[in-house]
Amino acid sequence: MSPAVDILLEVFTWIGFGGAVALAVVIVIMWAADGTWLPADAIVDREGDETVVRWIDADGDANRAVASAADAAELADADAAPIWYRHGWQGRMRLTRRPGGLRTVVLSAGGMLALGVVSLVASWVLYFTRG
């Protein structure tokens, strides 16, 4: 094998592991910035053209939030739904526990880690097969 293959494997190893570490830092920042979200059972109500979601929070207070267009489409035929609300805030709710972008970053970090591992293993295989 040529030295170019060794160089490429070394570069891909560093890019894979370095990218996984950088994305892991981004994941921690996104997770911390997201704050605390608590589950609740909500009642879905319609006020004119708006979809309004109402729930009782952990402190016993009644809350309401106007659903976004995407959430309203998902709640179109529902009378009740499990939601996640932002602890300590009024009028903040979503239908998923974690933000959608977090999953994308986690999958990207996994892909970068896989690139690093595959490149490292290929480099070792070439090293030991050459003798």
N, C-alpha and C positions, 0 to 999 in steps of 0.2 A: 504494500500500500504506500501511497505517497504521503509526504509530510503535510500536504494540503488537507487530507482527510483528518489527520490528527489535529491540525489547527482548527478546522471547522467543528470537530467534536468538542474541543476545549472551549471554543467560543460559545457554542450552544449550551454547554454545561453551565458556564458562568451566567449566560443570559437567563437560562431556566431557573437556576437557584436564586440569582439576584432579583429577577422579576417576581418570583414567588415571595421572597422576603418583603420586597417593596409593596406588593399587593396585600400581604398580610398586615402591614402597617396601615394601609388604607382601610382594610376591613375593620381593624380595631378603632380607627378614628370614626368611621361611619357608624359603627355600633355604639360608641360612646356619645356621639352627637345626636343619635336618634332618641335618646332618653328612655324613660320608662313608660311602657304601654301596658295597660291592664285589660283583661277580658271582661266583657259584659254582654248580657242579652238585651237586645234593643228592639224597639217597636218602630216599624217603618210607616211613615205617614206621608201623605201628599198634601201640599199646600199650593194650589194653583199649578204652576209648571215645575215647582221645585219638589224634590224628594227630601224629606226631613227625617232624620233618625233621632229617636229619643231613648234615653237610658238613665238608670240610677247608678251613680258611681260608688266607689268603695266608702266614701264619706257619708253616703245617704243623700247626696244632692241630686236633683233632677237636672239632666243636661240635654242639650239638643245640638245638632249640627246639620248643616245643609250638605247633602252628599254631592261629591263631584260628579261630573258627567259620566265618567267610567263606572263609579260606584252606583250611580242611579240606574244605569243600564243593567248592572248585575242584580240590583234589588228591584227590578221592574215589577215582578209578580209576587214579591214577598211581603208578608205582613209583619214578620219578625225575622231577625237575623243575629247571629253571633258577630260581635264587633270587637275591636281593640280601640281603647280611648287613651289619650295622653294624660298621664297622672299629673294633677296640679294645674291643668289647663281647662278652659271652657271651649266647647265647640270644635274639638279636634278628635276625629275618629277615622279609622280605616278598617278595611275588611281582612287584612292580613297582619300577622304578628310582626313581621319584619318588612322593611321597605324593599320594593322590587329590585332596585339597583344593587342591593347587597348580595343577592343570589348571583347576579352576573359577575361581580367582582370575586366572589368565592370560587365560582367555576373557572374564571380566568386564572386565579392563583393556583388552582389544582392543575390546570393545563400547563402552566409554567413549571410547576414542580415535576410533572410527568416528563416534560421536555428535558429538564435537568437530569432526572434519574435515567432516562433512556440514553441520553448522550454519555453519561458517566459509565453506564454498564457497557455500552458499545465501545467506549474507549478502553475499558479494562479488558474486554474480550479481544480486541485487536492487540493490546499490549502483551497478553499472555499467549496468544496464538503465534506471535512472531518469535517467541522464544528468547 
